[in-house]
Amino acid sequence: MASGVIKIDLPKIEDRRGNLSFIEGEKHIPFDIKRAYWIYDVPGGQYRGGHAYRIQQEFIVALSGSFELQVRNKAGETERYFLNRSYYGIYVPAMTWRQLTDFSTNSLALVLSSGAFDESDYIYDFTEYQKLLP
């Protein structure tokens, strides 16, 4: 449904002292990492996102706690991904409407992006987004 959105398992090195996972751009995810940001302290009932990017791609992983990633297609149909482990994440290609919801207490979402912040890359209006899709 959401073209190109995929779950990607990350390397997981298990050790009695604790586990370790990592991400390398253009190896584990299909782009070079240009920006990293994280979302935290989201009050109950709030959401983040609610937009699409014209050009940027993202990889989203739950470093702590849990949250849900919702992606919508042109028809408004929603696909949901529950993120609650730090050894996998979701690749979200450009021109994909996304929203993060249902954050647990003390959750931490890491977002890796293919580009630097650029306000003109954002599409905030779902109707405009629908018109831009083929």
VOGUPA-373223 format. One line per 3 residues: number of its first residue (from 1); for each residue z, y, x of C-alpha. Coordinates in steps of 0.05 Angstrom, whole numbers. Layout:
N
NUM> Z:Y:X | ...
//
This chain:
134
1> 0:0:0 | 22:52:51 | -36:45:99
4> -15:36:171 | 61:37:160 | 90:-22:198
7> 157:-50:219 | 161:-58:295 | 213:-102:328
10> 239:-74:393 | 262:-112:455 | 333:-137:447
13> 371:-158:508 | 433:-196:486 | 493:-197:532
16> 567:-216:521 | 583:-144:542 | 539:-115:487
19> 466:-113:468 | 413:-66:493 | 347:-45:461
22> 295:5:485 | 230:39:466 | 172:56:511
25> 116:101:485 | 47:69:484 | 78:1:496
28> 126:-13:438 | 99:42:393 | 26:64:388
31> 34:135:416 | 62:174:474 | 129:205:456
34> 127:281:457 | 190:296:417 | 254:262:397
37> 302:286:343 | 359:255:305 | 386:264:235
40> 461:257:222 | 518:282:178 | 474:279:116
43> 518:292:55 | 520:240:0 | 461:245:-48
46> 418:286:-1 | 352:266:29 | 311:287:89
49> 236:291:96 | 196:299:32 | 132:316:70
52> 74:288:109 | 44:308:175 | -30:323:184
55> -32:298:256 | 35:274:281 | 57:201:281
58> 129:180:280 | 173:120:295 | 240:119:257
61> 299:76:276 | 371:72:251 | 416:78:313
64> 478:74:270 | 493:61:197 | 437:54:147
67> 387:93:106 | 324:80:67 | 254:104:85
70> 208:116:26 | 134:124:36 | 86:143:-21
73> 12:134:-28 | -38:180:-62 | -22:151:-131
76> 52:165:-120 | 71:91:-113 | 131:82:-68
79> 144:30:-14 | 215:25:12 | 242:3:80
82> 317:-7:90 | 337:10:162 | 404:-14:186
85> 394:-44:256 | 377:-10:322 | 329:-64:346
88> 272:-49:298 | 241:13:267 | 184:36:224
91> 119:66:250 | 94:121:204 | 22:144:217
94> -4:214:204 | -20:232:132 | 36:189:105
97> 85:220:55 | 156:202:75 | 228:214:54
100> 294:188:81 | 349:173:29 | 414:136:17
103> 447:152:83 | 511:114:96 | 572:149:125
106> 563:164:199 | 490:142:199 | 445:165:255
109> 369:165:248 | 328:172:311 | 257:198:301
112> 205:195:357 | 144:238:347 | 74:241:378
115> 75:317:380 | 118:378:391 | 144:415:330
118> 88:451:294 | 102:481:226 | 27:482:209
121> 25:406:215 | 72:397:155 | 48:385:84
124> 107:399:37 | 70:397:-30 | 54:327:-56
127> -4:353:-99 | -35:385:-38 | -24:321:1
130> -59:280:-53 | -119:327:-50 | -126:319:25
133> -130:243:22 | -198:208:15
//
